[in-house]
Amino acid sequence: MENTHAWFGPLTRIDEYRWEIPQGYRPGMHVPGKVFASEKMMESIKMDQSLEQVANVAHLPGIVGASMAMPDIHWGYGFPIGGVAAFDMDHGVISPGGVGYDINCGIRLYRSSMERGDVVARMEELLGVLMEVVPSGLGSSVKSGLSARELRDVITMGASWVDTAETDVIESRGCMAGANPDKLSERALKRGQNQLGTLGSGNHFLEVGAVEEIFDAEAAKVMGLEIGQVTIMVHTGSRGLGYQTCDDYVGKLRKVDCGIKLPDRELCCAPLTSNEGHDYMAAMACAANFGFANRHRIGANLKVALQKVFNRKEADNVRLIYDVSHNIAKIEIHGTETLCVHRKGATRAFPPGHREVPRQYREIGQPVLIPGDMGRYSYVAMGAQGSSETFGSICHGAGRVLSRGAAKRTLNAEALVKGMKSRGILVRTPSSLKSLVEEASEAYKDVAEVVSVVEGAGLARMVAKLVPLGVVKG
């Protein structure tokens, strides 16, 4: 439930981009809270209780360093959206609220051989075909679903079940180890059978855009990005299977005694060493793999759409730059410690030289994709050495400033669509136009301010700025 009350707790400014909630703010905090934000952004952040959620997470057993939040922070379930927390393997916990309901919601970016002028004249046609080949909207499904056997293979194999091509540029190569379909409910499995290759609803989208500005020529060259080049972004996750998995385990883990009095029942968790903790990790890996496979299937269908509208050559020239998760918990090595890192509305951003960065990007750092809103711009970044401070994590997008309800009450759908069209941006949705206002620019922070914080704090370096030309919203 959304909490709109302002926060008045203690907050110490460390430097231009860092703020601390002192460990002594509330009894039971094991570590301080650390928030990355500018002074201007902090005034907005204080308008809900997301900072209280940062403090709440600091109560969880085994937490290491600090309970952190990125500049796109806003109110979420249990953990704030934009939250990062790492736990040691012996005393720490795993919490569904630290992953989110849309397990492995993530984003991927394709580059093409087309230039802006090549697609603008045919954008209406392209968006129409995209909506045909990629079902979108609430409850969207495909006509021919997966068999029970195929679904089990998808959730154990991940993206490679769809196609082994380009899995080297997907986080974790498109597959999380340890997935066990037996740890999913029948309802979760049933919800996934007809949703592979679907976009879903809410803030999920397909966006045809173009490279407008390049900040790091060397890194852009490695990624294959050039000014004026057409790009395509895909933003979606594990759909109903992931949502049901989270819901199932929230119910189960509320019954687990972690040995502490939780400041918020939404922080239900289980020790990483417990059977319940192992079960959730195995189920979460299944949902994560479905998310990887879902985006990979959509990517294959994008190429079908491009071939229909343009030609086979243009479709064949589309290449995946990278695919990143931003709702996940992963076992990772940081320094000399093995930790379980929760990233909820936060993106992994490993620095140059890291062993988990794909070989073609290892000298520059892991690509990071930071979408803004459908009316402004998005950014491509790369992990920097300073990201070790945040366990290799940065922001995942712009972050909301208006709830969906507030956006509906205050914004006009027809004016929104007309205004976007006047700026050369076409938008399509299978839902009513009224639902579009939930995703209007006014409902989000300016992502340029968000990325300026993570770059200023030394967590990442910007590579390129992308602008939208045509958008399909779920």
N, C-alpha and C positions, 0 to 999 in steps of 0.2 A: 504494500500500500504506500502510495506516495505521501511524503511528509513535507509540507511546505513551510514549516516554521524555521525561522532564521536561527543560526548557530552563534552562540556568544562565548564559547569556551576559550581557554588560553591558547595563544598562538604566538610563537617567537619567529621573527624573520631572521633567517641565517644569512642570506645574501639576496641578490636580485631575483633569483629563481627558486629559492628553497625556503620552506617554512617548517617549523617543528611544533608538534603538539607534545608537550613535555610528558615524560613517563609518569610523573607524579600527578597528572591531571585527575586520574581516577585510580583508586585502589585496585590492584589486580592486573594492571598493565605491565607486561613483561619487557616491553621495548617502547621507545617513543614512536610517534607518528611523524612521517616526513611527507610533505606535499610539495610538488613542483608546480609553480604558478607565478605569474606576474602579479604585481600589486593590483592592477586593474581587474584581472581575472579573479583574484581572491575575493573581491567585494561581491561578485556574482556567486562564487562557490559557497560563500557563507549564507546564502539565501535558502538553503535546505539543510538537511541533517547529514549530508554525506561525510562531513568531517567527524561527526560523532561516530559514524561507521568505521572510519579509519582508527579511531581510538578503541572501538569495540574489538576490532580484529587483533589489536595488540594484546588482548587478554588470552588469546588462544595458546595452548601449550606448545612449546618447542619452536616458537617463532624466532627468527634470526634477524639481527640487524635493526630493522624498523618495519612498521606497518606503513606501506607507501601508497601514494596516489599520484597519478599522472595529471597533467593540466586539463584533460578532458573529463575530469571527475564529475560525477553526479550521482544522485541517490539510486541505489540498487537494492537487490534482495540480499540481505546479510552483509556482504562486502559491498563497498561502493563500486559503481562502474568506473573503471580507470584504476582499480585497486591491484596492488602487487604485494604478495607476501610469500616468504620462503620459510620452510620448516625443516628442522633436522630430522633424519630418518628414524632415530631412536626414541625421541620424545615428542615429535611433532604429530600433526593431525592432517587429515584431508577433509575438506568441507565443500559440499555441492554449491553452497552460496559463494564460494571463492572461484567457481568455474562459470556458473550461470546456467540458466535454463536452456539457452541455445548453445549446447556444447559444440565446440569447434566452429562457432561462427567465425568466418574468416574472409579474406579477400585475396583475389589473384588479379594480376595485370598482364595483358597481352600487348605486344607491339605488332604493328603491321608494316607492310611496304607501301601503304597508301598514304596520301597527303590529305590534309583537311579539305581542300577543294574537291577531291575525288568523291567524298561521301556526302557533303552537305546537300547537294542537289537531289540525292536519292535517300535522304534520311527518313522521310515518311515511309517509304517502301521497306527500308531496312528494319525500322522499329516494328513494323507490322509482321515481318517474317520472324524476327526474334521472338515476338510474343507467340507465334505459332510453334516454334521449335523448342521454346523453353517455357513451360507452363508456369504461370505466376499468380499470386493472389492467395488469400486465405484458404487453406485446405487444398491448394493446387496439387494435382496428381497427374500421372501419366496413364494412358489407356491400357498399355500392356505392362503389368507390374512384374516384380521378381518372384520366383518360386521361393519356397522356404529354404531350399538348399542354396540357391543363388544369394539370398539375403545373408545367410550365414557366411558365405564366402566373401561378400562385400565387406562385412563388418570385421573380418579378420585380415583381409588383404588390403583394404583401403583403395587408394587411387589406382594401383596397379591392376585391380580387377577390371577396371574400365579399359585401361591402355597403359602399357609400360613406358610409352614415350613421354619424355619431359618430367618424369617423376624425380629426377635429380635436382630440379629447381622448385620442389615443394618442401616445405618444412617437414622434417623427419622423413623425407622421401615419400610423403603421403601415406604413412602407416605408423601407428603407434603400437608398440609391442605389448603383449599381455592381454589382448582382447579375448574375452570369453563370452560367447553368445548365451551360454547357460545362465549368466548373471543378469540377463535382460528379462523383463516381464513379457508375457504373451502380447499384452496390449502395446508395448513399445515396438515389438517386432512387427505386429500387424500394421501399426501406423507407418512403418518404414517401407512396406512392400510396394507401395504405389507412388513413392515420392522421390526416387532417385532421378536426378536431372531436373528438379523443380526449384524455382526461386523462392517461393513462399511469400510472406507479406511483411508488413511493418517497414523497417528501414532497409530491407534487402533490395538490391537493384542490379541491373545491367547498365553500364554507362559507356557509350561511345564518345570518346573525347579526343583531344589533341594536345601535343606538347607545346606549351606556350613559352616556357622559359627554362633555361638550363643554368644551374649554379655550379656544378662540378663537371667540367667537360670530360675529364678522364674517366670518371665513374659512369657518366652517361654513355660514353663510347663503349665501355665494357658491357653495359646493359642493352646497348643497341638503340638508344633513344636519340632522336634528332628533333630540332625545332620544326613544328608544323606536321609532324608525323601523327597518324591516327592510332589511338590506343583503345583498348576495351578492358573495363574493369568488371569483375563479378564479385558480388558481396552476398553471401548466404551461408547457411550452416547445415546442421544435421536434421533440421525440420522436426516433424512430429516424433520421430524416434528419439532424438536428443532431448526434446522437451519432456517426454514421458519418462525417460531414464532419470532425469533430474528430479522430477516430481516423485517418482517411486522411491528414490534414495533419500530425499528430504524426509519422507514419511518414516523410512526405516531408521535413519540415523538420529532422528529426534528421540528415539528410544535408547540410544547408546549413552552410557555414563562416561564422560571424558575426565571425570575427577575434578571438574571445576563447575562453578555456577556461571553459565553463559550470560553475558549482559544483554543478549538478544537471542531469542529462540531460533531466529533465522540463521544463526551461525552454527546450527547443528553440524556435528563432525564426528569423526572416528579416528582413533590412533592409527598412524600409518602401519604399525605392527599388528593391528588387530585383524580378525577375519572380516569384520564389517568394512574396514578400510581397504583391504585387499579386494573385496567384492565390488566396492564402488569404483576403484581404480580400473578393474577389469571391464566393468560396464561402461565407464566413461571412455575407455579406449575404443570400445565398440562404436559408440556414438561419434567419437572423433574420426574414426575410419570411415564411417558413413558420410560425414561432412566432407572429408577429403575426396571420396569417390563422387559425391554429389557435384562438387565444383568441377571435378575432372570430366564428368559426363556433360555438364553444361558447356564446358570448353569445347568438347567435341561437337556439340550441337551448334555452337557459335560458328564454327567453320562451315557447317552445312548451310547456315543462313547466309554467310558471306558468299558462298559459291552460288547460291540461288540468285542473289542480287547482283553480284559482280561476275567473277569467274573463278575457275579452279585455281589459277595461278595466285590470285590474291588470297584465297582461302589457305592455300598451302604455305604462303609466306608469313602467316600469322605464327608468332612464337611466344611461348610463355616466359615472362621475365621472372616471376616468383609468385608463390602462394604462401600466405602466412595465416596462422591461427590467432584469434584474440579472445577466446574463451576456453581456457584449458589449464590443467595442472600437469606438470611434467617433472620427472626425476632427472636432475641435471647435476653436473659437477661444476662447482664454482670455487676456484682456488683449490684448497685441499679438502673441501667438504662436498659430500653428496647431499643434495637438498631436494625437497619437493616444492617447486615454485608454482604458486597460483598466479595466473594472469587473467583477470576478469575485465574485459574491455581494455586490455593492454596487449602490446605486441612484442614478441621476442625481437631483439636487435643486437645480435652478437657482433663483436668487433672484428677488424681484419685479423687474419691468422687463426681464428677459432676453428677447431676441427669439425664443427658441425655446419660451417658455412660451405656451400657448394664450391667445388674447386675453381670454377670459372669466376667466382666472386671473392675468393679468399683474400686476395691482396687489397681489395677495397672495403670489405665488410659486407655483412648480410643486407640484401635489399629489404627495405621496410616500406610498406604501402599505407599511406595515411589519407583516407578519403575525407573530403569536407562535406559539403551539402550539394544538392543537385543544381543549385543556382549559382555557385561560385567556382571553387577550384579544389583540387586535391594535390597531394605531394608524394613524391618518391624520395625516400631517404636511404641512408645506410648506417649500420651500427658503428659506433665510435668506441674508443677505448674506455671513455668515461662511463659507459653503460654498466661496467662492473659494479658501480654503486647501487644499481637497481636490479642486480642479478640478470643483466642483459635484457632489460625491458624498457619500452617507451610507450607513448600514447598510441591509441588505435584509431583515432578520428577526431572529429570536432567536439563532440559532447553536447548534450542537450542543454538549453537554457529555458525552454518552454516545455511543459508536459504535453502529451498528445491532446488531453482535454482542453488545456489552455490555448493551444494552437487552433483547435477547432472553434473555440469560442471567439477568438480575436482576429482570425485571418479569413480571407475570402478566396475560395478556390478558383473562381473564374478570373479574378484579378491576378492570381498567382500564375496561372497558365499563360495568360496574355502577356504578363511582364516577362516571363522566361522566353516566350517566342520573340518578343521585341529585341531580346539580347542574343538571338540566334540559337536558343536551346529548345528543342522539342521534347515533350514528355508524354509518355503513354502509361496507362495503368488499367488493369482489368477490373479494378474496383471503381467505386463512385469517385467523382472528382473531389468530393468533400474529404475523402481520406488523404488526398495529396497534401492538404495543408499541414498535416502532422509532420511532413518532411520538408516544409518550406525553410528557406535560409534563415528566416527570423526565429525559427525554433532551435537553431544551433549556434554555438560559439563560432567565431571566425577562426577557421582552422589555421590561418596564417599566424594568428597570435599563439595558438597552441604549439605549432612547430617551432616558433621562435623561442619558446621556453625550453623545449628539449634540446634544441641546437645550442642555445645560450648556456645551458647547464652542462654541455659537453657530452650528452647522452647519444647524440646522433649528428650526422651531417646531411644537409639537404642536397639532393641531386637535380630534381626537376619539378616543375609546376605543370599540372595538367588542367585543362578547362573542359567542361562538358559541352557536347554538341547535341546529343540525343540520349534520353534516359527512359528505361523501362523500370517503373517502381512496382514492387509487390503490393 
